[in-house]
Amino acid sequence: MATLVPDSAEEFSGYWQLGYVYDAGRFVTIRCKYADKKAIDLSLSKRVDRCDYSIDAQRTLSLRCK
């Protein structure tokens, strides 16, 4: 288990390159933490090359992986 630093991080957006994780025979799990302290883990078992994130003016996080 590891926490990955984004490959590119601006104030309100960034991304992770993730293909190398799958190339090594591993997979990615994303942990979503909510204001009520609950957490949900999402396993990305199918190959994902990159995940992009952005934060809008209302401080809502959007994450897109492909």
URJOCOR-V534454 format. One record per residue. N is the residue number from 1. RES is the residue in one letter. OMEGA is omega in radians with two decimals (999 if undefined). BURIAL is b if it has 9 or more other ideal C-beta (glycine too) atoms within 8 Angstrom, else e. Layout:
<<N/RES/OMEGA/BURIAL> <N/RES/OMEGA/BURIAL>>
This chain:
<<1/M/-3.12/e> <2/A/3.01/e> <3/T/-3.10/e> <4/L/3.04/e> <5/V/3.13/e> <6/P/3.06/b> <7/D/3.06/e> <8/S/-3.12/e> <9/A/3.01/e> <10/E/-3.11/e> <11/E/-3.06/e> <12/F/3.13/e> <13/S/3.10/b> <14/G/3.14/b> <15/Y/3.02/b> <16/W/2.95/b> <17/Q/-3.00/e> <18/L/-3.09/b> <19/G/-3.11/b> <20/Y/3.12/e> <21/V/3.13/b> <22/Y/3.09/b> <23/D/3.13/e> <24/A/3.12/e> <25/G/-3.13/e> <26/R/3.07/e> <27/F/-3.07/e> <28/V/3.00/b> <29/T/3.11/e> <30/I/3.09/b> <31/R/3.09/e> <32/C/3.12/e> <33/K/-3.06/e> <34/Y/-3.09/e> <35/A/-3.13/e> <36/D/3.08/e> <37/K/3.08/e> <38/K/3.08/e> <39/A/3.10/e> <40/I/3.07/e> <41/D/3.10/e> <42/L/3.12/e> <43/S/3.09/e> <44/L/-3.03/b> <45/S/3.05/e> <46/K/-3.07/e> <47/R/3.04/e> <48/V/-3.14/b> <49/D/-3.06/e> <50/R/3.00/b> <51/C/3.10/b> <52/D/3.06/b> <53/Y/3.04/b> <54/S/3.12/e> <55/I/-3.08/b> <56/D/-3.08/e> <57/A/3.11/e> <58/Q/3.13/e> <59/R/3.07/e> <60/T/-3.14/e> <61/L/3.00/e> <62/S/-3.14/e> <63/L/3.13/e> <64/R/-3.13/e> <65/C/3.10/b> <66/K/999/e>>
